[in-house]
Amino acid sequence: MTGESDLGGVAIRDLRIEEYGAVQRLWTEAGLPFRPQGRDRPDRVVVELQRGTAVFLVAETGGELVGVVLGTHDGRKGWINRLAVAPAYRRRGLAGLLVQTVEARLSALGLDVTGALIESENEASLAFFRAIGYRHSTEIEYVSKRSSEES
């Protein structure tokens, strides 16, 4: 699902590590919380890309990043970890296109399940994922053990 469609010349492609500063600026513009001193540090992203378990995609138009999705997998299940679209490009189908593209990449790796972790108070994201066919499972509780507050 790569290409320029009804989104006015927006192309979906792989993230290049040298663009990671632009990704962090997009996250800030989009109001997406992230951990720049922890798991979202550029050196950590490099490691993820080198592992071969990352499907990190950007949406670009006119040399500007206007969307990003970070997908990963553990060999059994795919995960959407970060999804953001610049405010000026919202409600045009870009988030859906980013998700469809990451799903297709994960599917091509033989993964039949893709999940997304969404903070409970993020009603807009919960509604978006429900609208594109994701089932909100209330029977599963997420627990984590962190080495630091930034992890």
Secondary structure as the mmCIF struct_conf table of DSSP 4:
data_model
#
loop_
_struct_conf.conf_type_id
_struct_conf.id
_struct_conf.beg_label_comp_id
_struct_conf.beg_label_asym_id
_struct_conf.beg_label_seq_id
_struct_conf.end_label_comp_id
_struct_conf.end_label_asym_id
_struct_conf.end_label_seq_id
BEND BEND1 GLY A 3 GLY A 3
TURN_TY1_P TURN_TY1_P1 ASP A 6 GLY A 8
BEND BEND2 GLY A 9 GLY A 9
STRN STRN1 ALA A 11 ASP A 14
HELX_LH_PP_P HELX_LH_PP_P1 LEU A 15 ARG A 16
HELX_RH_3T_P HELX_RH_3T_P1 ILE A 17 GLU A 19
HELX_RH_AL_P HELX_RH_AL_P1 TYR A 20 ALA A 30
TURN_TY1_P TURN_TY1_P2 GLY A 31 GLY A 31
TURN_TY1_P TURN_TY1_P3 PRO A 36 ASP A 40
BEND BEND3 ARG A 41 ARG A 41
HELX_RH_AL_P HELX_RH_AL_P2 PRO A 42 ARG A 51
TURN_TY1_P TURN_TY1_P4 GLY A 52 GLY A 52
STRN STRN2 ALA A 54 THR A 61
TURN_TY1_P TURN_TY1_P5 GLY A 62 GLY A 63
STRN STRN3 GLU A 64 HIS A 73
BEND BEND4 GLY A 75 ARG A 76
STRN STRN4 GLY A 78 VAL A 85
HELX_RH_3T_P HELX_RH_3T_P2 PRO A 87 TYR A 89
TURN_TY1_P TURN_TY1_P6 ARG A 90 GLY A 93
HELX_RH_AL_P HELX_RH_AL_P3 LEU A 94 ALA A 108
TURN_TY1_P TURN_TY1_P7 LEU A 109 GLY A 110
STRN STRN5 THR A 114 ALA A 116
TURN_TY1_P TURN_TY1_P8 SER A 120 GLU A 121
HELX_RH_AL_P HELX_RH_AL_P4 GLU A 123 ALA A 131
TURN_TY1_P TURN_TY1_P9 ILE A 132 GLY A 133
BEND BEND5 THR A 138 GLU A 139
BEND BEND6 SER A 147 SER A 148
TURN_TY1_P TURN_TY1_P10 GLU A 149 GLU A 150
#
